[in-house]
Amino acid sequence: MHIQLEVDYTVRWESDPCPNSSHPLHHFVHSPWREKRNASVLGNAEPHFETYAFECSSPSCSAVVFVKLRSPVLSDDHVRLLTDRALLNQRAEEVIDSEPARFEGYKKPTPVDVISDLITYLKNSVDQQESKIIKADNKRFILRFGLDGQACKEMLSFLGFKYEVSFPFRA
């Protein structure tokens, strides 16, 4: 699950919000009416979120917390493709066997290595104004995602990367 927390003090102005001498901590209570109001204001802008609202019970505090829950973006098969050690080892061995001298001394990637690099590729694709090319012969890329990225092509395409013959994926 993806969890997003929003704390909003803009509902109304209060001069003595928590923490203060009378209320050293927030005390949040469920606010179904605020959930409905928030949903009507947003319309269908966030259809994939399940939203819950909680208001501070202190009369001098305007804090409202929205907890938004969203289903994961990646399927179980995608997660398995990225984290299953047997699949990772199989892909890495295939790559290393294809060019043993080139990959001499390279370790097989761990699930953390694969996810960390995928996060980097995704961040770079968001941060870059222009498309960035991930070369098919990039050692880190092919050790993690297979020769030419083919083993993970469907998942990478699902995430918005585009496959091109000369250079497999563009972020």
N, C-alpha and C positions, 0 to 999 in steps of 0.2 A: 504494500500500500504506500502511496505517496501522501504525506501529511503536511498540510500547510496551515500555519497559525498566523492569524492577523490580530493585532491588538489595536483597537480604534478608540481614541479619546475625543473624536470630533462630533459625537452624537449631541452633546450639549457641553457648554462651558461650566466647569465647577472650579471654585477657588481653592478647594482643599482636597485634591485627589489623594488616594492611597499611595504610599504609606503616609500616615499622619499620626498624631498623638492618640486620636480616638480609634483609628483603624490601622494598626501597624502592618497588616497584610490585606491583600485583596481577598474577598470571599465571593467567588463566582457561582452564580446559580443559573441553571438552564433557562433559556428564554425562547420558547417556541415562537412567540409572536414576532421576535426580532428575526428569526430564521425566515419566516414567511415574508416579512417586509424586505429583507435582503434579497430573497429570491424574486420578488416582484420588481424590485429596482433593477436587478441584473437581467431579468427576463431569461432568455436562453443563452446568455453569454458564456456561462460555465456549465454546460449540460452534463459533463462527466464527473462533476464534483457532488459529493454528499456533504451538506453544510450543516453545522450545529453552532448555535450562538449561546454565549454565556455572558451575563452582565454582573458587574460588581454590585454587591448588595448594599454597600455604603451609600447613603443618600448624597454624600459630598463627593462622590467619585463617578465619572462618566465612562469608565473603562468597559469596553465590550470586547470579548474575545470570540473570534470566528475560527472554528476548527473545520478544515475542509479535507475530506478524504477522497482519494481518487484511486481507481484500480491501476495496477502496474501497466507500464507501456509495453514492456517485453513479455512475451508468452513464456510459459514454462520450458518449451523447446528452445527458445532463444537463450534463456538463462543456462540451460543444460549445455548448449553449444559453447557458451563462454566459460563455464565453470567446471565441467566434467573433466577430471584429471585424465581419464583414459582417452577421451577425444582430443584433449590438448596434446597429450604425449604422442598420439597417433599422427596428428597434423605436424607436430614438430619433427618427428622422426622422418616423415615423408619429405619434408623440406630439407632436413639435414642430409638425408640419403641422396637427394637430387644433386647436391653440390657439397660433398663432405669437406673439401678444403676451405671453402668460403665460410662455412659455419663452425670451423674448428674452434673450440673453446667457448662456444655459446651454450648457455644453459637453456633447458626447456622452460617455457613460461609457466608460471603458476596462475591460478584463477585471478588472483589479485593483479598480476601483471597485465593480463588480458583486459580486465575491466578498467584498470587505471589508464591503459592506452586508449581504450574506446572512449572513455570520458575526455581524454585529451583531444582526440579527433573531433568529438562532438563540440567541445568548448571552442576549439579553433574554427570550426565551421560556423559557429554563431558569431564569434568575434571578428572574423574576416569579412570584409565587404565584398571581396571577389572570391570566386571558387578557388579552392586550394587543391592541388593535385597530390594524391598519395600514390607514389610510384609503386608499380607491381613488384619491383625487385627490392623494395625497402625491407631490410632484414627483419626489423622488429615487426613490421606489418605481416610478412608472410609466416614468420614463426608463430604468431598469434592467431592469424585468420586463414592460414593455409596458402598453398601455391596460388598466386594471382588472386588471393582472397576468395577463391571459388567455394571453399568449404563453408564460408559464412556469407556468401553473396546475397542470399535471400534476406537474411537478417539485416545486413548493411543497407540493402536497398530499401527495406521497410523503414529504416531510420532516416532515409532521405539521401543516402549517398548514391551517386550515379556511376554506373559501370560503363567504362569505355575501353575498347580493345587495346589501345596503345598505353593507357594508364588506367588501371581498373577503377579506382574509386575517386570521386571528387567530393570534397566536403563543401 
